[in-house]
Amino acid sequence: MDNNGLMIHLEDICFGYPGRPLVLDRLNLSFYEGERTGLMGSNGSGKTTLFHIIMGLLKPASGRIEVMGRPVKEEKDFRKVRKTIGLLFQDADDQLFSPTVLEDVAFGPLNLGKSPEEAQEIATKALASLGLTGFEGRVTHKLSGGEKRLVSLATVLAMEPDVLLLDEPTTGLDEATERRLVAILKNLDVSYILVSHNMDFLKEVTTGIRCMSQGTIVLDDERIPHTHIHVHEHGRYAHEHGRK
Amino acid sequence: MIVELVGGDSLIHRLDPRVKIVVAFLFSVVVAVSNRFLVLLLALGLGLCIALLVRLPVKQFFLRLAPVNLFIIFLWFFLPFTFEGKPLFSVGPLVGTHEGVLYAARISIKSNTIMAVLIALVASTSLLTLGHAMHHLKIPKKLVHLFFFTYRYIDVINKEYLRLINAMKVRGFRPGTNMHTYRTFAYLVGMLLVRSSDRADRVHSAMRCRGFRGNLYSLSAFSLETRDVISLILMLALILVLGVLEWTIMV
């Protein structure tokens, strides 16, 4: 990369839905290679919108987007972006549309022009890397919630992206699956931005946390939010504290 | 809800799904346009034999025939009395005709024959395989996609429906014959439509993120084996016999 590792660069992005205040208001973001960033913010603060703008699913009203040092404007440019950046959707049922796991994971590689044999090989590898060997023939809508989430991640990884955008990957997961996800993320060789409300989770898998508020990113790496270890009943289950 | 009945292992289970689709289609067409009772009864016998070969539990088989025959019962109420022809019997002022009864009998045999074969087809092939076979038979892409997406999302939409119904129940909703009930059901249907449409948008976005540009590629390949070719030729011959019996002049 010739841009000092600057992977995603957003400049003065504005975006709003008709009849409502701006969701993103002159937002700036620089994301470098190797970063593992957590993104926090209250409901409706525009985190998902931000991801969709980076992927070209939503069009900003104004502002500049650069990915890998190249400006992206049109659908044609974004098609290339989607090969480098993978987005994990909030709801796994949105992501898994093929009847079987193998077909779903192979869908991306096939779209990238791989032959069925190559696609199958990539898919099998992606599944194996997440400990999902043996899931190939399973029917997607009959998977459990946790399995669906992990298979979704496999479908994104099969595109062999350099950056991942993960939209609330822990919602609805039990503790065991969450631990599994933590282990997977720690071993991945990609940079990622991760939206979550779960402080403990963020602390484990990210190197810095940014906050979204009033349409911009307000908090940077220097002030890292911290957690306290404390004891109380029901502590066994992943939970959240002190939302303000 | 889609409940699949694909279990067991028989000659028909192992046949190439493409052969099964082609045979079921041609057979249905010939049966649908035939009129002679000889042909129809032969076809019915053949259809039942095929269903027998699949070794579907008898109860399941008749359960699946039931919905069709529900419609046919209604035909028996009307057809004999609305057809002109030789009077055969009378119920009060209504006169049932010879031709009407024959017509209703034909429809009954035809529908049951075609259903028997289709039940055998669906019960011996998983829906996935059927979809892929349709794809390989060059059936229009859009239809195959529709088939796959229905299979994948009917369950999701059903879950959404159950969630909404439960949300209504826990707030004390009990359906009755009143405006409130009608309005509530209208909201329910509207909400399901809106949610499904939103879901479709999100699924499409997710597909675009993975490079989707309108083409679905298939991973599976089928191969014709000797038994497939033999079955295909045998079945085509039988269908041809039915056709010949129907369209040649009998002395």
Chai-1 contact restraints between the chains, C-beta under 6 A:
chainA,res_idxA,chainB,res_idxB,connection_type,confidence,min_distance_angstrom,max_distance_angstrom,comment,restraint_id
A,M55,B,C209,contact,1.0,0.0,6.0,A-B,restraint_1
A,L57,B,S205,contact,1.0,0.0,6.0,A-B,restraint_2
A,R82,B,C209,contact,1.0,0.0,6.0,A-B,restraint_3
A,R82,B,G211,contact,1.0,0.0,6.0,A-B,restraint_4
A,L87,B,C209,contact,1.0,0.0,6.0,A-B,restraint_5
A,F89,B,A206,contact,1.0,0.0,6.0,A-B,restraint_6
A,D93,B,V156,contact,1.0,0.0,6.0,A-B,restraint_7
A,D94,B,R202,contact,1.0,0.0,6.0,A-B,restraint_8
A,D94,B,V203,contact,1.0,0.0,6.0,A-B,restraint_9
A,D94,B,A206,contact,1.0,0.0,6.0,A-B,restraint_10
A,Q95,B,A206,contact,1.0,0.0,6.0,A-B,restraint_11
A,F97,B,R152,contact,1.0,0.0,6.0,A-B,restraint_12
A,F97,B,V203,contact,1.0,0.0,6.0,A-B,restraint_13
A,P99,B,L128,contact,1.0,0.0,6.0,A-B,restraint_14
A,P99,B,Y151,contact,1.0,0.0,6.0,A-B,restraint_15
A,P99,B,R152,contact,1.0,0.0,6.0,A-B,restraint_16
A,E103,B,L219,contact,1.0,0.0,6.0,A-B,restraint_17
A,A106,B,L219,contact,1.0,0.0,6.0,A-B,restraint_18
A,F107,B,R210,contact,1.0,0.0,6.0,A-B,restraint_19
A,G108,B,R210,contact,1.0,0.0,6.0,A-B,restraint_20
A,G108,B,G211,contact,1.0,0.0,6.0,A-B,restraint_21
A,L110,B,Y217,contact,1.0,0.0,6.0,A-B,restraint_22
A,N111,B,G211,contact,1.0,0.0,6.0,A-B,restraint_23
A,N111,B,F212,contact,1.0,0.0,6.0,A-B,restraint_24
A,L112,B,G211,contact,1.0,0.0,6.0,A-B,restraint_25
A,P116,B,L219,contact,1.0,0.0,6.0,A-B,restraint_26
A,Q120,B,L219,contact,1.0,0.0,6.0,A-B,restraint_27
A,H141,B,D155,contact,1.0,0.0,6.0,A-B,restraint_28
